[in-house]
Amino acid sequence: MGGRSHAHAFDHDRMVGGPAASSVIRVTWRTEDGIMKCYGTTAATSLTDTDTYAPGCEYTDVNLAKLYVNSETDPTAAASFSEAT
């Protein structure tokens, strides 16, 4: 049996990038508990929606190049993002 078992070059060549960051939060991973990973240009302090961001959600502010994590443990409570260290 000849040939390749997988074609990384082909697969990576056909990948489509995500949408550019904007004031609209872009979600890259969501679970039943809520958003787990997202990015945007909005300040992390304004992300206070309830029932939206899961505990441990990671938000990347692309304007400041900083990562924030939701430290709220109750998924139904308002998010509480703090800068990751």
Backbone bond lengths (Angstrom), bond angles and torsions (degrees), N, CA, C in turn:
res aa  C-N    CA-C-N  psi(-1)  N-CA   C-N-CA  omega(-1)  CA-C   N-CA-C  phi
1 M - - - 1.433 - - 1.521 108.95 -
2 G 1.299 117.37 117.03 1.457 120.56 -179.78 1.519 110.84 -98.51
3 G 1.298 115.34 179.77 1.464 120.33 176.89 1.509 112.83 97.28
4 R 1.310 113.57 178.02 1.470 119.89 -178.23 1.523 109.80 -94.17
5 S 1.306 115.67 148.78 1.462 119.27 176.64 1.525 111.17 -81.25
6 H 1.311 116.98 -19.89 1.461 122.11 176.82 1.523 108.61 -157.14
7 A 1.302 116.60 159.36 1.462 120.77 -175.27 1.521 110.04 -127.41
8 H 1.335 117.14 77.62 1.460 120.51 -177.98 1.529 112.83 -58.98
9 A 1.320 117.14 -43.64 1.465 119.42 -177.47 1.526 110.42 -59.57
10 F 1.295 116.55 -42.36 1.464 120.81 179.49 1.520 110.33 -66.97
11 D 1.317 116.62 -46.28 1.461 120.59 -178.16 1.527 111.53 -61.05
12 H 1.318 117.83 -45.07 1.459 121.33 -178.40 1.526 111.42 -70.65
13 D 1.315 117.11 -31.55 1.449 121.00 179.31 1.529 111.31 -65.64
14 R 1.319 117.57 -28.55 1.457 121.59 -175.96 1.527 113.20 -96.58
15 M 1.328 117.80 3.00 1.457 120.72 179.69 1.520 111.09 -68.33
16 V 1.306 115.89 144.98 1.454 121.79 178.44 1.518 108.01 -111.61
17 G 1.311 116.68 128.41 1.462 120.76 179.88 1.517 111.86 -70.12
18 G 1.308 116.46 161.56 1.452 121.30 177.69 1.520 110.91 -76.26
19 P 1.328 116.47 167.11 1.463 119.56 178.59 1.530 111.34 -65.98
20 A 1.307 115.79 152.83 1.462 121.13 179.20 1.525 110.12 -63.86
21 A 1.308 115.50 150.65 1.461 121.07 178.12 1.512 110.37 -65.78
22 S 1.318 115.58 145.90 1.464 121.24 177.47 1.519 107.89 -153.46
23 S 1.321 116.14 -173.03 1.467 119.37 178.26 1.530 110.82 -70.93
24 V 1.324 116.94 -15.07 1.469 121.39 173.18 1.521 107.29 -83.52
25 I 1.314 116.98 124.81 1.463 120.86 -178.86 1.518 109.83 -66.77
26 R 1.332 116.62 127.58 1.464 122.84 178.83 1.518 108.38 -98.50
27 V 1.307 117.29 124.39 1.463 122.84 -177.74 1.520 109.29 -95.35
28 T 1.341 116.31 129.68 1.458 120.16 177.01 1.527 112.15 -109.79
29 W 1.333 117.53 -16.41 1.463 120.40 178.40 1.521 109.30 -154.18
30 R 1.320 115.89 126.59 1.468 121.83 179.91 1.531 108.63 -132.11
31 T 1.324 116.66 139.92 1.455 122.33 175.72 1.529 108.58 -122.30
32 E 1.312 116.78 -177.36 1.462 120.42 177.30 1.528 111.62 -63.62
33 D 1.339 116.97 -25.00 1.467 121.41 179.39 1.524 112.60 -79.81
34 G 1.320 117.73 -14.74 1.459 121.34 -178.52 1.516 111.49 131.79
35 I 1.309 115.60 -165.69 1.463 121.76 -178.99 1.526 109.54 -71.94
36 M 1.329 116.62 131.48 1.471 121.71 178.92 1.531 112.52 -105.02
37 K 1.338 117.76 -31.46 1.462 121.66 -179.28 1.521 108.52 -143.71
38 C 1.342 115.09 132.06 1.461 119.39 179.69 1.526 109.43 -155.86
39 Y 1.322 115.43 168.31 1.469 120.17 179.29 1.523 109.40 -149.48
40 G 1.325 115.64 163.11 1.458 121.02 178.86 1.511 110.98 172.27
41 T 1.338 114.77 -170.55 1.461 120.92 179.93 1.525 111.24 -108.85
42 T 1.298 117.59 -0.36 1.463 122.76 -179.67 1.521 110.20 -74.80
43 A 1.315 117.77 143.00 1.469 121.48 177.32 1.522 109.59 -63.69
44 A 1.308 116.90 138.24 1.468 121.68 -177.61 1.525 112.00 -61.30
45 T 1.313 117.38 -28.08 1.466 120.38 -179.11 1.523 112.12 -67.98
46 S 1.324 118.09 -17.25 1.463 120.00 179.85 1.528 112.72 -93.28
47 L 1.329 117.87 0.39 1.467 121.66 178.40 1.529 108.76 -90.10
48 T 1.303 116.90 80.48 1.467 120.79 -174.29 1.524 112.78 -121.31
49 D 1.327 118.14 16.32 1.459 120.64 -179.57 1.530 111.04 -61.35
50 T 1.330 116.28 145.35 1.463 120.13 175.21 1.525 108.83 -90.93
51 D 1.320 116.96 154.69 1.471 123.78 179.35 1.529 113.07 56.20
52 T 1.328 118.21 30.19 1.461 120.63 -178.01 1.523 111.90 -121.67
53 Y 1.330 116.87 -52.56 1.464 122.04 -174.87 1.518 110.24 -100.11
54 A 1.327 116.64 123.63 1.463 121.93 -179.24 1.527 110.39 -70.91
55 P 1.324 117.28 154.76 1.467 119.69 173.19 1.538 108.92 -57.35
56 G 1.320 116.54 132.33 1.458 121.09 -178.74 1.514 113.82 86.63
57 C 1.314 117.97 3.85 1.467 121.86 178.92 1.527 110.14 -57.04
58 E 1.324 116.67 136.61 1.459 122.36 177.82 1.521 109.16 -105.04
59 Y 1.322 116.13 125.69 1.465 122.60 177.51 1.520 108.76 -118.12
60 T 1.321 117.04 126.94 1.458 121.86 176.86 1.520 109.12 -104.46
61 D 1.331 115.54 119.60 1.463 121.53 174.77 1.528 106.24 -89.27
62 V 1.323 116.49 107.06 1.461 119.73 -174.65 1.527 112.71 -74.03
63 N 1.327 118.41 -20.17 1.470 120.33 175.95 1.517 110.96 -69.62
64 L 1.330 116.68 -41.89 1.465 121.41 -177.21 1.525 112.76 -97.50
65 A 1.339 117.20 -6.60 1.468 122.85 -176.76 1.525 110.41 54.26
66 K 1.340 115.51 48.57 1.464 121.18 -179.89 1.516 110.43 -127.77
67 L 1.320 114.89 149.87 1.459 122.51 178.55 1.523 109.05 -107.16
68 Y 1.318 116.03 133.37 1.466 122.42 178.87 1.522 108.97 -122.30
69 V 1.337 116.46 148.97 1.462 121.87 -179.56 1.521 108.77 -125.64
70 N 1.327 115.80 136.60 1.456 121.08 176.75 1.525 108.45 -75.92
71 S 1.318 117.41 112.81 1.464 121.45 -177.98 1.524 112.70 -91.33
72 E 1.330 117.74 -2.34 1.468 121.32 177.37 1.532 108.72 -69.11
73 T 1.335 117.05 131.19 1.464 120.40 -177.67 1.523 113.68 -94.05
74 D 1.315 117.37 -13.98 1.465 121.79 178.98 1.532 108.41 -95.18
75 P 1.341 118.51 114.42 1.459 120.12 -176.96 1.527 114.31 -65.64
76 T 1.334 118.08 -15.84 1.470 120.11 179.65 1.532 111.97 -92.94
77 A 1.318 117.29 -8.23 1.466 121.42 -179.23 1.531 110.69 -87.27
78 A 1.317 115.23 167.14 1.471 120.51 176.94 1.538 109.68 -65.15
79 A 1.316 116.06 142.43 1.459 120.75 179.67 1.521 111.41 -64.85
80 S 1.332 115.86 150.49 1.462 121.82 178.13 1.530 107.12 -135.43
81 F 1.346 116.60 90.42 1.456 121.35 -175.94 1.515 111.76 -86.14
82 S 1.330 115.35 135.42 1.462 121.21 174.16 1.519 107.88 -131.40
83 E 1.326 115.62 151.40 1.453 120.45 -177.13 1.522 111.18 -65.36
84 A 1.320 115.76 132.91 1.464 121.03 177.33 1.518 109.25 -73.64
85 T 1.312 115.81 140.45 1.471 119.66 179.04 1.496 111.14 -117.25
